[in-house]
Amino acid sequence: MSQYTAPLADFRFVLDDVLDAQAQFARLGHADATPDVIDAVLEEAARFSGSVLAPLNAVGDQQGCRHDPATGDVTTPEGFKAAYAQYVDGGWPGLTAAPEHGGQGLPHLVGTVVSEMINGANLAWGNFPLLSHGAVEALRQHGQDWQREVFLKPLIEGRWTGTMCLTEPHCGTDLGLLRTRAEPVGDDAYAITGTKIFITAGEHDFTDNIIHLVLAKLPDAPAGAKGISLFVVPKFKVARDGSVGERNAVRCGSIEHKMGIKGSATCVMNFDGAQGWLVGEAHGGLKAMFTMMNSARLGVGLQGIGLSERAYQNALRYARERLQSRALSGPKRPDKPADPIIVHPDVRRMLLSVKALTEGSRMLAMHAGSLLDAASHADDAAERERAETLVSFLTPISKACQTEWGIENTYNALQCFGGHGYIAEHGMEQLARDARITTLYEGTTGIQALDLAGRKTASSRGAGLKLFLAEVEAFCAAHEGDGELAADIATLRAKCVEWSELTTGMLQAAAGNPDELGAASWDYLFYSGYVVLAYWWLRARAAARDSSMPAAFKDAKREAARFYFARILPRTLAHAEAIRAGAGPLMALDADSFGD
């Protein structure tokens, strides 16, 4: 049976020793985010995730969601609805939302930690409230005053949930092809008609109302993505005064049958002249939708970390208990018929790889949470702009790498079980199946790679990269005379120089042949991700020396950092060579010559 315990010690280490979060909270005006309050939040989130959500993880996988074709209703797995009621009673939906809209106003960084716990405990359940936060941000930033007044409080309180309706049967990433239409019907309302697919939590039994944020085109819309508008379309009609009326003309047509996250409802949603209201400017919907997508992409990255953590905990426990063969260097447990498999180098390789990638990803994710706080609350406009640029640059790295590493980590952890990992008894195969979706939804890894190389590097002239490299160099310069860190500082500096050179080379090549950008983007993404994690492991190694954590904890950080630099960072060598190879080896073969 798969189990989950929130890694509170590691969360506290990153908060207190690596990020010095309390200093930032005080500087940004989070007066309520005292150490006692944060500690209480983390303890209660750990209790809720571990005792309420985690036991339902297997239940969701076994039962799945059930769709009634006659009514369009969706019934969630046993225990899911009751767990959501506890979630709402605990005030969790509004943890980081603004107090003026009914939220608690705690930092995004704290919300990041809580989200990882939820994902580690029960990813499928966590998908139901996941997009409500993005809906809140889209309405808060782009909605009309009455829309903020009417929709935000119920969403923040958790009485309603939100969705994001982009994809259509013929149209995924290329939103310019979408066919959903919005016809004006008077009183600033619109009739929305079309079909959306892959809609997470599009229908469920948790709440009385579901608020859909829908991309559609007005009758006078220009062609392509510039003609997209965003509409808020409730399951039950909501008037400007907040009164809830009759059922709207939106219905779940079916739910998908999936290899994983079976406890999460992935819906086909049919809009048949449903009443909707324009959010933001006409034909300006893509900008508003990106507010939701960026939030969701960071959230999905946390799913990869949560799954990795749970997989690691279970593999570590099994490796300590499972007796198999003797250590190559001689018996380690002569009182037993065999040694535990954790003595074997290959098992250690897998465990340390999972540990290094998971804990490194956690530091990156929590850093992104702290940047969101700075972007929202810093007094200085320059600091807000810097934080926005940096988190925008790190978002595709976070989403793609944390989810791809989530697949690698769950598979490595499963491998530690041998044949026992392949069967359902230990719950490892569910984690591996659940992890597979995370690299696909909210933008595939390839889309994240193009976003990083294109919009976040080429179009911005490397603004985010320059900020990140400056931060790395500032840290290295501050520890210039540190003999213990000297070798790793030199390695990291060399990688940063190479990163800059690869970026320049990629952009120069793309100027002559646009295919060069796409050909380099995947390897460029992962080169970037491994260097980013190297920086955070170096910071962790430095922070551990002055930490008040137990000696064994600090020793583990130091050794995990050494392992990362010695055995994982060298992966950048292959990515660098692939980038330098250019588009030729990818584009030379004629499409008809791939085979029958």
C-alpha positions, -999 to 999 in steps of 0.1 A, spaced: 0 0 0 14 34 -11 17 59 18 24 96 20 38 118 48 44 155 41 81 162 42 78 190 67 115 191 76 125 198 40 98 224 36 110 242 67 146 240 56 138 257 23 116 283 39 139 292 68 175 284 56 175 286 18 150 313 11 149 332 44 112 335 38 103 353 70 124 383 60 106 385 27 72 381 43 80 410 66 93 432 38 62 425 16 38 434 44 26 399 52 21 408 89 0 377 96 25 353 81 44 348 115 64 317 122 37 304 145 10 309 119 30 293 91 40 264 112 3 258 122 -7 260 85 19 234 75 11 211 103 -26 211 96 -20 208 58 2 178 65 -25 162 87 -52 168 61 -32 155 32 -18 125 51 -50 114 69 -78 125 47 -65 127 11 -38 101 9 -61 71 19 -84 81 -10 -57 79 -36 -62 42 -44 -100 46 -40 -100 72 -68 -79 50 -91 -101 19 -85 -135 36 -87 -129 64 -111 -156 90 -119 -191 80 -132 -210 99 -159 -248 98 -163 -255 103 -201 -291 112 -194 -284 141 -171 -247 149 -178 -240 146 -141 -207 132 -128 -203 113 -96 -168 114 -80 -152 84 -62 -163 75 -27 -150 99 -1 -139 126 -25 -169 149 -19 -167 146 19 -130 154 17 -137 185 -3 -163 196 23 -135 193 49 -112 213 26 -137 241 24 -145 240 61 -107 244 68 -106 276 47 -80 261 23 -95 274 -10 -89 310 1 -54 305 17 -36 330 -5 -65 350 -19 -69 387 -11 -88 395 22 -110 420 4 -125 391 -16 -128 367 14 -93 352 13 -67 348 41 -40 368 23 -11 344 31 19 344 8 19 324 -25 50 306 -12 29 291 16 3 281 -10 30 264 -30 39 242 -1 3 232 6 -3 224 -31 27 201 -32 13 182 -1 -21 178 -18 -6 165 -50 16 141 -31 -14 128 -12 -39 126 -40 -32 142 -74 -66 132 -89 -85 149 -60 -63 179 -62 -73 185 -98 -108 196 -87 -98 228 -69 -67 233 -90 -81 256 -117 -102 277 -93 -71 297 -84 -65 305 -120 -101 314 -126 -99 338 -96 -67 354 -110 -82 358 -144 -114 374 -131 -95 395 -106 -71 409 -132 -94 411 -162 -130 409 -151 -155 438 -148 -162 452 -113 -195 433 -111 -179 401 -122 -153 404 -94 -181 412 -69 -203 383 -80 -179 355 -88 -147 359 -66 -161 354 -32 -179 320 -39 -148 308 -58 -124 318 -30 -147 303 -3 -148 271 -23 -186 271 -26 -180 272 -64 -151 258 -85 -137 271 -118 -125 255 -150 -105 265 -180 -121 257 -214 -96 260 -243 -91 228 -262 -115 216 -289 -117 183 -308 -98 197 -338 -78 223 -319 -52 220 -291 -22 242 -290 -32 262 -321 -60 282 -305 -64 303 -336 -83 274 -351 -110 272 -324 -147 272 -336 -166 280 -304 -188 311 -311 -202 339 -289 -233 357 -302 -244 389 -285 -280 386 -271 -284 419 -254 -277 434 -220 -240 427 -226 -246 389 -225 -236 364 -251 -248 329 -262 -218 306 -263 -220 276 -286 -193 249 -292 -176 219 -278 -146 218 -255 -126 187 -246 -101 176 -219 -118 199 -194 -105 191 -159 -133 191 -133 -157 203 -159 -185 185 -141 -186 170 -106 -207 167 -74 -185 188 -51 -203 222 -54 -236 237 -65 -221 258 -93 -191 255 -116 -177 286 -133 -163 279 -168 -138 304 -183 -143 298 -220 -124 309 -251 -147 318 -281 -149 340 -311 -172 370 -316 -190 374 -350 -166 401 -361 -135 384 -348 -103 387 -369 -88 354 -380 -63 336 -359 -54 339 -322 -59 377 -323 -97 370 -326 -101 351 -294 -123 364 -265 -128 351 -230 -162 345 -214 -174 335 -180 -201 308 -183 -216 294 -151 -232 260 -149 -262 278 -133 -269 313 -146 -257 341 -124 -271 376 -127 -253 408 -122 -268 411 -87 -253 377 -78 -286 358 -78 -284 323 -92 -310 312 -117 -319 283 -138 -295 257 -153 -274 271 -181 -272 254 -215 -239 238 -208 -236 200 -201 -210 173 -198 -213 151 -228 -189 124 -216 -158 118 -195 -126 103 -208 -113 68 -199 -77 73 -190 -45 54 -180 -42 75 -149 -57 102 -126 -89 81 -129 -104 99 -99 -103 132 -117 -131 140 -141 -118 149 -176 -149 161 -195 -162 169 -229 -183 200 -224 -211 210 -248 -222 247 -249 -255 251 -267 -262 288 -266 -251 290 -229 -253 324 -213 -219 340 -209 -203 373 -201 -173 389 -217 -142 390 -195 -117 417 -204 -116 433 -239 -132 418 -270 -106 398 -289 -83 401 -259 -90 367 -244 -57 351 -249 -40 375 -226 -66 368 -199 -63 331 -205 -26 331 -201 -31 344 -165 -49 311 -159 -24 290 -179 7 303 -162 -9 296 -128 -19 261 -139 15 254 -153 33 261 -121 6 240 -104 11 210 -126 49 213 -120 40 208 -83 21 176 -93 54 162 -106 71 170 -73 43 156 -52 43 123 -71 81 121 -69 81 126 -31 55 100 -25 73 75 -48 106 82 -31 91 76 4 77 43 -6 108 31 -25 131 41 4 110 22 29 110 -9 7 147 -6 0 154 -6 37 132 -36 44 137 -59 13 164 -85 19 181 -96 -13 217 -108 -19 248 -96 -1 266 -63 -6 295 -65 -31 319 -53 -4 308 -79 21 278 -86 43 263 -55 60 237 -74 80 254 -107 89 225 -114 114 201 -116 84 200 -142 55 207 -113 31 213 -76 31 186 -49 25 187 -38 -12 197 -3 -2 233 -15 1 235 -22 -37 250 6 -58 223 5 -85 195 8 -60 213 38 -44 217 53 -79 179 52 -84 171 65 -49 197 93 -50 185 104 -84 149 106 -72 160 125 -40 182 149 -59 157 158 -86 128 160 -61 144 181 -35 160 203 -62 127 208 -79 111 217 -46 136 246 -41 129 258 -76 91 256 -71 93 274 -38 115 301 -53 88 306 -80 62 310 -52 84 337 -36 87 355 -69 49 355 -73 47 372 -39 73 398 -49 55 404 -82 22 411 -64 33 429 -32 67 446 -36 66 483 -31 92 490 -56 80 488 -93 114 477 -105 114 447 -80 79 438 -92 90 439 -128 121 418 -121 101 392 -103 75 390 -130 102 386 -157 121 360 -137 90 338 -128 78 341 -164 112 327 -176 112 300 -150 76 288 -156 82 266 -187 114 252 -171 94 244 -139 64 229 -156 83 208 -181 113 196 -161 94 189 -129 69 168 -147 94 150 -169 115 143 -138 83 132 -121 80 104 -147 116 95 -143 113 95 -106 82 74 -103 97 49 -127 130 47 -108 111 43 -75 89 16 -91 121 -1 -103 134 -4 -68 105 -28 -61 114 -51 -89 84 -72 -99 65 -60 -69 65 -25 -84 46 -37 -114 16 -51 -95 -10 -30 -78 -3 -41 -42 23 -15 -34 6 14 -53 37 23 -73 22 15 -107 -6 41 -100 20 68 -93 37 60 -126 5 61 -145 -7 93 -129 27 110 -136 24 104 -173 -4 130 -179 15 158 -162 38 163 -192 8 166 -215 -18 188 -200 -14 226 -196 10 225 -225 32 196 -235 69 195 -228 75 204 -265 53 235 -261 71 245 -229 104 241 -248 92 264 -276 79 289 -251 113 290 -233 133 293 -265 109 315 -283 88 339 -262 109 337 -230 143 340 -247 143 351 -283 114 375 -282 125 390 -249 162 391 -259 170 369 -230 157 392 -203 148 364 -179 180 345 -185 201 376 -178 184 381 -145 189 345 -135 225 344 -145 231 377 -125 215 360 -94 238 330 -98 269 352 -102 260 373 -72 257 341 -51 290 327 -64 308 360 -58 295 362 -22 311 327 -16 343 333 -36 366 323 -8 346 293 4 369 264 0 342 238 5 321 252 -23 350 263 -46 349 233 -70 311 234 -74 312 272 -79 337 268 -107 316 241 -123 284 262 -121 301 293 -134 314 273 -164 279 260 -171 265 295 -170 291 306 -195 282 277 -218 245 284 -213 250 319 -226 270 307 -255 244 280 -264 217 307 -263 236 330 -285 244 303 -310 208 291 -310 194 325 -317 220 333 -344 212 300 -362 175 307 -359 179 341 -376 190 322 -407 166 292 -404 136 293 -381 137 255 -378 168 259 -357 149 273 -328 125 243 -327 153 218 -333 172 231 -303 143 239 -280 139 205 -262 176 201 -254 178 238 -245 149 234 -220 166 205 -202 201 221 -203 185 251 -186 167 230 -160 198 211 -150 218 243 -145 190 259 -126 189 229 -102 227 230 -98 223 266 -85 197 255 -60 217 226 -48 247 248 -43 226 272 -23 212 243 -2 247 230 5 258 265 17 226 269 38 228 235 54 261 245 73 244 272 93 210 254 96 196 243 130 184 211 114 198 178 128 233 168 117 220 138 98 197 160 78 225 184 69 248 155 60 221 142 36 218 176 19 256 178 14 258 144 0 228 148 -23 244 180 -36 276 162 -43 257 134 -61 238 160 -82 270 177 -94 288 144 -100 261 122 -115 232 143 -128 246 177 -139 268 159 -166 236 152 -185 240 187 -198 269 175 -219 246 155 -242 221 183 -244 248 208 -253 260 186 -282 225 180 -294 219 218 -295 251 223 -315 241 196 -340 215 220 -353 184 213 -373 200 193 -401 198 158 -386 162 164 -377 149 180 -409 168 163 -436 146 132 -439 117 137 -462 83 131 -445 74 104 -470 106 85 -462 98 79 -425 81 46 -435 47 32 -444 
